[in-house]
């Protein structure tokens, strides 16, 4: 493949509107939320003396239990 002079002088086109929105709004928000959760986990670990992995595993287990109970209660309500 040969790259000509015209190709190197062309100005690149702007990103699409969805990509621009994703890059300027969604990604920074997700990174800030993740950083905030990391700080909260670190502080909770320092206060309780429990390792962060144990706190994270417990929170994940509680979230799974909540979803399972929610799905179970919805199934019994739908059967009535």
Secondary structure by P-SEA (a helix, b strand, c coil): ccccccccccccccccaaaaaaacccaaaaaaaaaaaaaaaaaaaaaacccaaaaaaaaaaaaaaaaaaaaaaaaaaaac
